[in-house]
Amino acid sequence: MPALKWLEITGIKQNNLQNISVKIPHDKFVVITGVSGSGKSSLAFDTIFAEGQWRFIESLSTYAKLFLEKLDRPQLEEVRNIRPAIALQQRNPVKTSRSTVGTVTEIYDLLRVVFARTAQPFCHMCGVEIRRWDTDSIYKSLIGRHNGAKAAILFRTDEPLSSLRERGFYRIFKDGEFMETFGQSDKVPGTVEGHDVLIDRLVVRDESRLADSIELAWREGGGTIKIIIYDNTGQTELLYSDGNSCDACGALLPEPTPLLFSYNHPIGACPACKGFGNILIGDMDLIVPNPQLSLSDGAIDPWEKPAFDWWKTQMLRGAEAAGIDIYKPAAELSEYEWMLLNNGVAKSFHGLSAFFKFLSEERHKLHLRVFLNRYRKPVICSECNGTRLKKEVLAFKLKGPDMALNIAAMNAMTVKELLGFFTTPAVNAREAIEEALRHIRQKLTLLSRVGLDYLTLDRQTMTLSGGEYQRVNIANQLSCSLAGALYVLDEPTVGLHSRDNERITEIIGGLARQGNTVLVVEHDPEIIRAAEWVIELGPGGGSKGGSVVFNGAIGDFEKSETITSGYLNNSGIYQPSPKQQINHNAPAIVLTGASGHNLKDITLHIPLNALTVVSGVSGSGKSSLVVDTLYQAAAGNFNKNYGKRPLKYNGVTGLDRLKGVCLVDQSPIGRSPRSNPATYLKFFDTIRSIFASATEARLYGYGPGHFSFNVAGGRCELCKGEGYQKLEMYFFEDLYVKCPDCAGNRYSADTLRVKYKGLTISDVLNLSVDDAADIFWDDPAISKKLQLLKDVGLGYLRIGQPATTLSGGEAQRLKICAALGGTANKGFLYILDEPTIGLHMRDVQALLTVLRRLISLNNTIVVIEHNMDVIREADWVVDLGPEGGDAGGELLFEGTPEDLYECSDSHTGTCLNKYVQRQV
């Protein structure tokens, strides 16, 4: 094969990579696999993609190149034949509610173009369809509908009567009668009323006089004309205009432009909600969470906070004077008394309205804004009904074969529904928008191909999972039809049901067939089998990894003896774990009538002290059922919901058997880079005490606080202990470079003089969990927590790794360790959302062992999961479906994994059966 057909990299030493060299074929579907922490991301993203990004920046302006010398280039010796690189990672970076699926895919932008060019206006006042007239169409309409009738043709103007007389116009129509202009007083130019000036009175016939009169009136009226028809039915006034004005009531619509249909611009956004679709109002259920308390005992929750004690004091002082019983339970207060409490009583006390007005005026302060939001709930904007747009914008509609829809209605349609609408002949026939329609259909088709046909265009981007966001990006890239690029994908099957894996492999293969090199970091057996080339790193994680275990074609890989190929071939590696014997009569938590979002009146059984897996295709309602309904209901029962309400349900029983509930989701363990595994699991305090007890530290008088990078003293003051500096790059993402003073060590040179077992405090933070366990083996408080991290497959993590760089799966496993560390909870309900993200098949087995340890402590675990190994090892399985979106939300199966094989309606059962048969 010619040299240009290969990407060759030699001497890679990035992170834990052990001076390796790799040779990767171009225009192929390549999988990089290996156990967790083996160096997959270091090779794919920190080396290959980073080098491609570096070379891209080299092609930019001189200004951009000024920052190159500050950037850390990947540690390698030589790269040959690298292509422009594009990274598609699973982390969803979007935090604004203004971004939606429609805007991020640019489908909504194309819809705005379509509506601006071809949408038909309807009157927003009376609903009549608005027609834009010209003289020819007016003439034909009069001949067709009023031939032979008497008519008066007029135009409207605010010109003074004296000027009209000078130009030969002598009659006006006023108060239902025609009047001479002689003897009438002039109107001031520009008055709103104006004059209806008579051009001609005639009989409607197909003749030049009618056409000439219409032309003159049209010209004098500036594109507006009034015609009065006299027939046997009486007198009828007809209005014609070349603008977007209603002929029936005269209501005027703005000219349609693409910007008019944007809810992110004041021109089109609803003025009440500013384009958000909802407004925040005070929620009395949150303000008074326990109505059995009296006002004196603290019924009004926000006034129980020390900072707002004055508000409670003045209310209690003034309420009695106003006749309000402050010792009666809040639930027994009358509507009149609550009206007084809300509005306050002049010269007696200030009410709740005044309190929340005060907070709103001070909402520029972050802590008050957060506090205020705890007592407010979003409600659909009454002005726009959640559409985000002005009513004038919604008056424009696009006609389909069966209906006319405004842009908000289209935005609320699923990808599948919208694709059906735009593939109808009635829509396709419009030549003016042919190119826009082609792009819309292409993008919708690609979203459907990547398994996202259940999403609506108005779905907020920040609510997408990491896997969904990545697949949206994949669809965007496919629509670009690039060739000669290098794509780097991070676990594209995250959040995807096994049913859809074949679809994803076909798409990835399509990218390669277009002439692109596709590198995929992946653990899923089906994706690995579909690849053309496999690179496995290992043999272990952290310092025990970073070597190339295998690099070759998939056929040779399946015959190899690596850890991953062993799981693919079931070479005696799989070890089933002991399971509970569960039946339908076992003690359980029972949730009834769950019907939020797309759920269809579901009754859910969760056996106690067991491992329950909730499965189903993407969008089938798993998170709606488990997180948004079950968890929020349980959290409310234990006063932990902090203002969040569960979705609609009828009731829940069995919570009295629990001591608490804990949601272990994929949210970050901290929003700041200062948070890391050592600080989160609280063993960094012990490490700092160890350093403070060193001889040199005592000599200099350094205490534990001196070894903290969060406070002044021993940290580097230039970067404030962060180890990097942020460079703001206009038109690009901000860059982070090592601090020039401390070289990324976070601490001052004086602090780094203190060492423990030959390591500085900075060296210790850079240790992997595996290496740190070897260093601190003799300290039980530290070694116990490090062992927990190893047990859940996080031995490769650096103990000082910033929380912002952790994946959702890594953050979730850290939370599991926090639950097991110290004094572990007993009798709790733990809810986990796809904890196997980023885990190798070997590490999934380790995670299951840890979950069994939690169950042995009398805990109940519910896991939302697609991983077949986890489903197979569950005690109880709940499967939703049969599809996603509106076609989902049904309970297909409840029972043991063995019984799930026989459920013919379940995609999970079918895939699990095939998976187990392959493993036999």
Secondary structure as GFF3:
##gff-version 3
##sequence-region A 1 920
A	DSSP	three_ten_helix	3	5	.	.	.	ID=ss1
A	DSSP	beta_strand	6	12	.	.	.	ID=ss2
A	DSSP	beta_strand	20	25	.	.	.	ID=ss3
A	DSSP	beta_strand	29	34	.	.	.	ID=ss4
A	DSSP	alpha_helix	40	43	.	.	.	ID=ss5
A	DSSP	pi_helix	44	49	.	.	.	ID=ss6
A	DSSP	alpha_helix	50	58	.	.	.	ID=ss7
A	DSSP	alpha_helix	62	65	.	.	.	ID=ss8
A	DSSP	three_ten_helix	68	70	.	.	.	ID=ss9
A	DSSP	beta_strand	78	80	.	.	.	ID=ss10
A	DSSP	beta_strand	85	88	.	.	.	ID=ss11
A	DSSP	alpha_helix	101	104	.	.	.	ID=ss12
A	DSSP	alpha_helix	107	118	.	.	.	ID=ss13
A	DSSP	beta_strand	120	121	.	.	.	ID=ss14
A	DSSP	alpha_helix	135	146	.	.	.	ID=ss15
A	DSSP	beta_strand	150	157	.	.	.	ID=ss16
A	DSSP	alpha_helix	161	166	.	.	.	ID=ss17
A	DSSP	beta_strand	171	174	.	.	.	ID=ss18
A	DSSP	beta_strand	177	180	.	.	.	ID=ss19
A	DSSP	beta_strand	195	203	.	.	.	ID=ss20
A	DSSP	alpha_helix	208	220	.	.	.	ID=ss21
A	DSSP	beta_strand	224	231	.	.	.	ID=ss22
A	DSSP	beta_strand	234	241	.	.	.	ID=ss23
A	DSSP	three_ten_helix	258	261	.	.	.	ID=ss24
A	DSSP	beta_strand	278	282	.	.	.	ID=ss25
A	DSSP	alpha_helix	284	287	.	.	.	ID=ss26
A	DSSP	three_ten_helix	301	304	.	.	.	ID=ss27
A	DSSP	three_ten_helix	306	308	.	.	.	ID=ss28
A	DSSP	alpha_helix	309	321	.	.	.	ID=ss29
A	DSSP	three_ten_helix	330	332	.	.	.	ID=ss30
A	DSSP	alpha_helix	335	343	.	.	.	ID=ss31
A	DSSP	alpha_helix	352	361	.	.	.	ID=ss32
A	DSSP	alpha_helix	366	373	.	.	.	ID=ss33
A	DSSP	beta_strand	376	380	.	.	.	ID=ss34
A	DSSP	alpha_helix	391	394	.	.	.	ID=ss35
A	DSSP	beta_strand	396	399	.	.	.	ID=ss36
A	DSSP	beta_strand	404	406	.	.	.	ID=ss37
A	DSSP	alpha_helix	407	411	.	.	.	ID=ss38
A	DSSP	alpha_helix	415	422	.	.	.	ID=ss39
A	DSSP	alpha_helix	425	428	.	.	.	ID=ss40
A	DSSP	three_ten_helix	431	433	.	.	.	ID=ss41
A	DSSP	alpha_helix	434	449	.	.	.	ID=ss42
A	DSSP	three_ten_helix	461	463	.	.	.	ID=ss43
A	DSSP	alpha_helix	466	480	.	.	.	ID=ss44
A	DSSP	beta_strand	486	490	.	.	.	ID=ss45
A	DSSP	three_ten_helix	498	500	.	.	.	ID=ss46
A	DSSP	alpha_helix	501	513	.	.	.	ID=ss47
A	DSSP	beta_strand	517	521	.	.	.	ID=ss48
A	DSSP	alpha_helix	525	530	.	.	.	ID=ss49
A	DSSP	beta_strand	533	538	.	.	.	ID=ss50
A	DSSP	three_ten_helix	542	544	.	.	.	ID=ss51
A	DSSP	beta_strand	547	553	.	.	.	ID=ss52
A	DSSP	alpha_helix	554	558	.	.	.	ID=ss53
A	DSSP	alpha_helix	563	569	.	.	.	ID=ss54
A	DSSP	beta_strand	588	594	.	.	.	ID=ss55
A	DSSP	beta_strand	602	607	.	.	.	ID=ss56
A	DSSP	beta_strand	611	616	.	.	.	ID=ss57
A	DSSP	alpha_helix	622	625	.	.	.	ID=ss58
A	DSSP	pi_helix	626	631	.	.	.	ID=ss59
A	DSSP	alpha_helix	632	637	.	.	.	ID=ss60
A	DSSP	beta_strand	651	653	.	.	.	ID=ss61
A	DSSP	three_ten_helix	655	657	.	.	.	ID=ss62
A	DSSP	beta_strand	660	664	.	.	.	ID=ss63
A	DSSP	alpha_helix	677	680	.	.	.	ID=ss64
A	DSSP	alpha_helix	684	692	.	.	.	ID=ss65
A	DSSP	alpha_helix	695	700	.	.	.	ID=ss66
A	DSSP	three_ten_helix	704	707	.	.	.	ID=ss67
A	DSSP	beta_strand	724	727	.	.	.	ID=ss68
A	DSSP	beta_strand	735	738	.	.	.	ID=ss69
A	DSSP	three_ten_helix	751	753	.	.	.	ID=ss70
A	DSSP	alpha_helix	761	765	.	.	.	ID=ss71
A	DSSP	alpha_helix	769	775	.	.	.	ID=ss72
A	DSSP	alpha_helix	780	791	.	.	.	ID=ss73
A	DSSP	three_ten_helix	803	805	.	.	.	ID=ss74
A	DSSP	alpha_helix	808	820	.	.	.	ID=ss75
A	DSSP	beta_strand	828	833	.	.	.	ID=ss76
A	DSSP	alpha_helix	841	856	.	.	.	ID=ss77
A	DSSP	beta_strand	860	864	.	.	.	ID=ss78
A	DSSP	alpha_helix	868	873	.	.	.	ID=ss79
A	DSSP	beta_strand	876	881	.	.	.	ID=ss80
A	DSSP	three_ten_helix	885	887	.	.	.	ID=ss81
A	DSSP	beta_strand	890	895	.	.	.	ID=ss82
A	DSSP	alpha_helix	897	900	.	.	.	ID=ss83
A	DSSP	alpha_helix	907	919	.	.	.	ID=ss84
###
